[in-house]
Amino acid sequence: MQLATEMKKAEQVGADMRFIHESITASHELELFFANPVIMRARKRSVVNALFQDKVDKMTLGFLNLLIDKGREKLTGGIASEYGLLLDEALGIVNAQLRAPYPLDDKSQTMVRSKLEGLTGKKVRISFSLDKSLVGGFLAQIGDTVYDGSVRRQLEILKYQLSEDVSLASNQKN
């Protein structure tokens, strides 16, 4: 990543690594190919070059061949995934998973993204999913932090506040 950054190719290599990771994840045979220690390194280089030469930057292809030369090709998928995380961190991007009971329109997505960016101080990449168990609102998770904007949570807060107000009122009368 350091070399890619110095050569101003960090984002290109990041896109290549996503492509490689998706390719390995989508093909069990490719995953087994990388993990198989019986296949000769020259054969692995030949296959990797045939598969990726026209699809990734020369720097990325060179890195894949270096992994093969060092006998570390079985780590390719994990390395590709980790590169993406490191690049996101360097670019100040966090990933958020947002669950809502219905699809959000563009305006709502923009509003939620803006709110989360304000809370985190970083750019937010959101993946949306439907969760019919929610009555309304949304749940957003960024790393280990959950932002609960669900109607259920708002009702719980209101119930707590009302019970506190009733407790205060009854204590003041006594």
DOLOLUM-904220 format. One record per residue (C-alpha): z, y, x; residue in three letters. Coordinates in pm, whole numbers, padded with zeros to 5 digits, always signed. Example, Ala and Ser with C-alpha at 12.3 -4.5 7.8 and 13.67 -1.06 7.14 Angstrom:
+00780-00450+01230ALA
+00714-00106+01367SER
This chain:
+00000+00000+00000MET
+00078+00235+00285GLN
-00269+00186+00437LEU
-00435+00223+00095ALA
-00243+00548+00041THR
-00343+00680+00383GLU
-00707+00601+00307MET
-00673+00758-00040LYS
-00753+00425-00207LYS
-00412+00340-00352ALA
-00525+00370-00713GLU
-00851+00181-00650GLN
-00660-00100-00480VAL
-00414-00088-00771GLY
-00700-00144-01017ALA
-00827-00427-00796ASP
-00482-00586-00786MET
-00455-00568-01166ARG
-00795-00738-01190PHE
-00690-01009-00943ILE
-00359-01065-01120HIS
-00534-01089-01458GLU
-00790-01329-01312SER
-00521-01558-01173ILE
-00313-01538-01491THR
-00616-01615-01709ALA
-00733-01912-01501SER
-00495-02199-01436HIS
-00760-02349-01207GLU
-00765-02035-00991LEU
-00385-02038-00973GLU
-00392-02403-00863LEU
-00671-02324-00614PHE
-00458-02058-00443PHE
-00152-02287-00441ALA
-00330-02599-00309ASN
-00245-02646+00061PRO
-00508-02924+00100VAL
-00804-02688+00056ILE
-00915-02560+00394MET
-00874-02189+00467ARG
-01246-02145+00536ALA
-01325-02288+00192ARG
-01068-02061+00029LYS
-01214-01754+00204ARG
-01563-01857+00090SER
-01454-01896-00274VAL
-01249-01574-00273VAL
-01542-01381-00127ASN
-01781-01528-00385ALA
-01543-01447-00671LEU
-01428-01099-00573PHE
-01675-00949-00321GLN
-01873-00750-00576ASP
-01571-00671-00794LYS
-01309-00525-00560VAL
-01294-00275-00275ASP
-01354-00403+00080LYS
-00996-00319+00168MET
-00867-00540-00114THR
-01099-00823-00017LEU
-00983-00794+00344GLY
-00623-00818+00227PHE
-00699-01133+00026LEU
-00861-01289+00334ASN
-00559-01188+00545LEU
-00330-01368+00298LEU
-00545-01679+00333ILE
-00551-01653+00714ASP
-00170-01630+00718LYS
-00127-01918+00470GLY
+00024-01690+00205ARG
-00252-01713-00059GLU
-00024-01885-00310LYS
+00165-01552-00330LEU
-00147-01357-00431THR
-00060-01325-00801GLY
+00294-01208-00731GLY
+00181-00967-00462ILE
-00083-00821-00695ALA
+00177-00774-00968SER
+00430-00617-00733GLU
+00167-00379-00592TYR
+00118-00242-00943GLY
+00491-00183-00981LEU
+00514-00009-00644LEU
+00211+00206-00721LEU
+00357+00308-01058ASP
+00683+00401-00887GLU
+00499+00608-00626ALA
+00301+00786-00898LEU
+00611+00845-01112GLY
+00500+00618-01395ILE
+00731+00397-01601VAL
+00630+00129-01848ASN
+00775+00133-02197ALA
+00759-00129-02469GLN
+00766+00034-02810LEU
+00828-00165-03127ARG
+00762-00015-03469ALA
+00733-00163-03819PRO
+00383-00024-03862TYR
+00098+00093-03637PRO
+00156+00446-03510LEU
-00122+00703-03542ASP
-00234+00903-03238ASP
-00013+01200-03326LYS
+00298+00979-03353SER
+00215+00797-03028GLN
+00176+01132-02850THR
+00505+01256-02994MET
+00694+00940-02888VAL
+00535+00944-02541ARG
+00630+01311-02499SER
+00989+01244-02606LYS
+01021+00948-02368LEU
+00870+01149-02083GLU
+01128+01419-02150GLY
+01409+01163-02139LEU
+01289+00990-01821THR
+01133+01279-01635GLY
+00836+01052-01558LYS
+00495+00971-01699LYS
+00526+00694-01955VAL
+00276+00414-02011ARG
+00349+00261-02351ILE
+00257-00078-02488SER
+00294-00091-02865PHE
+00386-00390-03078SER
+00466-00443-03444LEU
+00816-00549-03545ASP
+00845-00610-03918LYS
+01223-00654-03886SER
+01254-00277-03841LEU
+01284-00079-04163VAL
+01151+00240-04006GLY
+01159+00435-03683GLY
+01111+00256-03353PHE
+01277+00085-03057LEU
+01162+00174-02707ALA
+01260-00012-02393GLN
+01210+00123-02042ILE
+01346-00116-01784GLY
+01698-00205-01893ASP
+01739+00101-02118THR
+01675+00079-02491VAL
+01615+00393-02695TYR
+01696+00310-03055ASP
+01527+00544-03298GLY
+01531+00292-03582SER
+01634+00381-03936VAL
+01897+00106-03917ARG
+02059+00273-03613ARG
+02046+00617-03776GLN
+02224+00472-04082LEU
+02488+00312-03856GLU
+02551+00649-03689ILE
+02573+00822-04028LEU
+02816+00557-04157LYS
+03034+00599-03848TYR
+03033+00977-03879GLN
+03124+00960-04247LEU
+03408+00716-04180SER
+03538+00945-03903GLU
+03521+01246-04138ASP
+03713+01053-04405VAL
+03974+00946-04145SER
+04016+01303-04025LEU
+04046+01434-04378ALA
+04312+01175-04472SER
+04508+01244-04148ASN
+04504+01618-04216GLN
+04647+01563-04566LYS
+04935+01362-04422ASN
